[in-house]
Amino acid sequence: MVRQLHAKRRTLATVSAPPLVSQKVEFLSGNELAALAASQINFHLMGYYPITPSTEVVEQLSRMKAQGQHQIAMVPAEGEHSAAGICYGASTGGGRVLNVTSSQGLLYALEQLPVQSGTRFPMVLNVATRAINGPLNIRCDHSDLYFALNTGWIILLAKDPQAVYDMNLLAVRIGEHPRLRLPVLVAYDGFFTSHQKRRVHVFDSAVVRAFIGKPAPPFTALDPDRPVTIGPYMNDPDLINNKYQLKLAFDAAAEVIPDIFKEFAALSGRRYRSVERYAMERADAALVLLNSAAETAKEAADLLRHQGLRVGVVSLSVLRPFPAAQLREALRGVKAVMIGDRADSYGAGGGNLSLEVRAALQEERTRPRCLSRIYGLGGKDFTVEDAVELTRQAFASLKAPRRIPSFDYLGATPGAPATVDGHDRDGKVAPLPLTVEEVSRHHAQLMQDPVTNRLTVTLDPLWKMAPTPHRVTPGHGACPGCGAFTTIKQFFRILDGPVIVLYQTGCAMVVTTGYPATAHRVTYLHNLFQNGAATLSGLVEMYHERVRRGELPGVEDPTFVMVSGDGGMDIGLGAALGAAVRNPRMIILEYDNEGYMNTGSQLSYSTPMGHQTSTSPTGSNSFGKSFHHRDTPQLFAAAGAAYVFTAAEGFPEDLMKKAAKAQWYAKQEGFVYGKVLSACPLNWMAPDDSVATVLQAAVDCGFFPLYEVERGKTVITYDPEALGRKRPAQEWLGLMGKTKHLLTPETSSVVAAFEAEVDRRWRRLKAKHEHPEL
Amino acid sequence: MATSVPFEIRFESIGGLGAHLAAQLLAETLVLRQGFNASQFSSYGSEKKGTPIRSFIRVTDAHKPIRVSSPVIEPDILAVFHEALLARRSTLAGLKPKGVLVINRPRASTRPLPRAHVFLVDAMAIAVEERTRINTAILGAVAKACALIDAKALAAILEERFRGKSSKLAEANLKTYWRGYEEAVERTVTDGLEIPPPDGATAAPRWGYLTAPLGGAILEPGSMVANDLSASRQGFAPRLNLARCTHCGICDLVCPDYCLVWEAQEVSTCVGPDQVVWDRQAARLVGIDYQFCKGCLRCVESCPSGALTKELEGSWVQDARVPLW
């Protein structure tokens, strides 16, 4: 059936190539070029979730769209799993689809990838490669990419920014080829290629459109005249045939890709080959490397050839299908092959590239000596000197094979002996570990109201609290004026007794734990962005189980607190609501700064409507974020949390009273969630020393009501209406650079919609405050 | 001094001063206006203001490929955006013997200069007067320091860049740029700090595979206290006038850097109107640890008694520092 459908269609490959066209010189980075290519392709849709270092592509495309430079529907997901799902769903609809990601984003989306290929819907996924957790690292290696090897996607490699542009155009043509119908992943090195600007050549959009043609899917999910069942339940006699079809497509890809490369060369003058050779004429040794490292190795090859050493570089432009035959050809006659991997396949004796190159060479009658090295993990630079060293080892292995290990790491360091005992602090002394007594100063006294059953709190005077040491040390690297650290200070100051914290990925996590230093004086954990609540609830359960078994004294239960930004509560909402329902004795403290500020201000679901972020820019076609901020506290209240509160760091007494209640409920009854409005002067575009005013206005205009839901009973703790302090939203919006555009007449309807939503929520809140059963 | 390609440039700065943008505009000029090939990139971290940042440019002939993507470790031109960065060894490391050093330096500064061919510019003074940022003033000085940079072409790129925002901004920035160019003072320093040799691109870290605790765990709580964040301040610092302080504790609630120093006085004696003597605890704000203060001035904003004020950064900061530890 599939073959019949294909036979009906004209193959795009037969379209005659236009002559070499003129191109424009630009100075752009890999990410900028991925975005430029996408805008010229004018994909129908992009589902995305920002992650460093690929985020810039989304930012660029958002900016271009705001200025009317393309029509791609940009759909911000709440995590990569959903982003991939959005892309999959869209791709069944017959249009062109784009996604970009990196590292954990690729891994979180991973299970969607084989579905995309197994059901045969082409799309393009750019991966700016980055190391995978843990520990968390944001820089380049190929540990993310290697997880995609078995997903049934074509994998194109872009060694430099020019290739990022070219491969994105090629990816559309290749994936949609009727013999293939496969999704295509374009991989380029995070930062090295994604962020480095180079002199490049780009086409006019008309040339791009002519080259890629129009999509011609054999069927779509959006054709009511031709109903189709996509993704059936398929058991044993059939699945193997579905996979064999996939295998056949990859066989075909090995033929189709070189043809399209040739056609592209005729158009651009840039000739890609599945296996690229450099200085391989009569080479005795070859370095086999991928992407930017291969480029660096070419410099070494030049240098060494000059010195009379016959060494060349072999790299790949296509990783799937693996070009084994061309690789054998390229390495024929070479005596030593040094294969470098930017990720290990632990326990396999080499990285994936290395294993595959070695496997490919098995078919050769005379096989070269093969060496495997892991290099450049987590962004460690691969220098010309490193390439020279790899060459040296390759030649040395020919003379003394036993002395040179077949598999090893390049660049791992044993550590200086002086640090063995762990006490060398370069002459600087760390503060002594914090004792529980030092921080437990009982700054809040709790009483239970016998009538209402509510807790009431009396606080110490502020001067009395000031000398109490913090569970976080100064020296953390947050921006000047950061509200997350004011929130953390005010909240934790009130907590008594032992505390164990988990910080979700985000600003507060990054700036307090840059290895090898930590700002935390109590035990701290970090896990995946979307999984913090599950992780901490697991630790809570372990604590109680070990107490039950008598393994821990259980005299004074620690208070378990997860600290998260509003970003962590997007991607991590599922795990957090799951925890709320199970009701473990823990607290989630969310510092809400209205966006993904750690990565340069992308929109979160807590960003209010109309606010400008790098993924909701303003422009002739955009007024800022297009949908309302999520009412997260109400979700947790509905999930039955023991105590839910909102607070703002500009209202410290209110916040600290709620901190005391949070601890009581987390120790006595169960799950607590609190959302605290916390300033981000940098991305709010407000002076550091104006945030008190901004926070006051945010609360007084009703955007951020201060209240608590105690055992299901809502109480408003600060009522701007009753105090005569209610003011229009404009007074708040005028205080921040990110919202100044909302004061113009053209955006008045946005502000009106925002105010209507804020008022609706306020009226509901007041009703709940007044009515005992709501 | 770089008089022929290839040559390499490094900017040493602090997040928020605009070094990345400056390098980008310079590289754009070299590629799009002067016909060179170049690569440009910055050190990579999360997007924090106030943390050290480096930006790099490699320049070569139009048709020569640039294949190296690691940082510039031996620059021909090195621009330092903040004088405080001179205290870090790595700032000057690797400057070529014939290289040029551009330093943003207050005219009144007495800080010793490194032994090198230097161009000094008081970019902060220019930026304050023109109501712009220091990066364009420094670009002017860099253009003067390097014969291969077409200063007029760079000015044109700057104008284009800022014209899009407002013509007033473009005018102010152009003025800043040309003032940086004109006012940069060339000097050859023969007795001063030695330029350190290049740091390897891949210097070995403190912990290694034989010594690091398994799994990346950090077993020394609170070790970040060794960090010095004073370079994060951008010209201003809070100053405490103890005579006006009521020790109310409001500033402490809003300080994100935990750098206010309090002293708890366990017992003091007060006499009430009925002559009863009772013990009471007291706590006093005794100063600020400027090692950690990033100069956000939120404490100044919050201070109800006027004891904390915004002051221009100066040598008084060192004298007024009260260490937390």
Interface residues (C-beta under 8 A of the other chain):
Chain A: V25 E26 F27 S29 T52 P53 G134 P135 I138 R139 D189 F191 F192 T193 H195 Q196 K197 R198 R199 S292 E295 T296 K298 E299 G379 K380 D381 F382 T383 V384 D386 G411 A412 T413 P414 G415 A416 P417 T419 V420 G422 D424 R425 D426 K428 V429 A430 P431 P433 L434 P461 L462 W463 K464 M465 A466 P467 H470 V472 T473 P474 G475 H476 G477 A478 C479 P480 G481 C482 G483 A484 F485 T486 K489 Q490 C507 V510 V511 T512 T513 G514 Y515 P516 A517 T518 A519 H520 R521 V522 M597 N598 T599 G600 S601 E649 P652 P681 L682 D688 D689 S690 V691 A692
Chain B: G16 Q24 A27 E28 V31 L32 N37 A38 S39 Q40 F41 S42 Y44 G45 S46 E47 K48 K49 G50 T51 A62 P65 I66 R67 V68 S69 S70 P71 A201 T202 A204 P205 R206 W207 G208 Y209 L210 T211 A212 P213 G215 G216 I218 L219 E220 P221 G222 S223 M224 V225 A226 N227 L229 S232 R233 Q234 H247 C248 G249 I250 D252 L253 V254 C255 P256 D257 Y258 C259 L260 W262 E263 A264 Q281 A282 A283 L285 D289 Q291 F292 K294 G295 C296 L297 R298 V300 E301 S302 K310 L324 W325
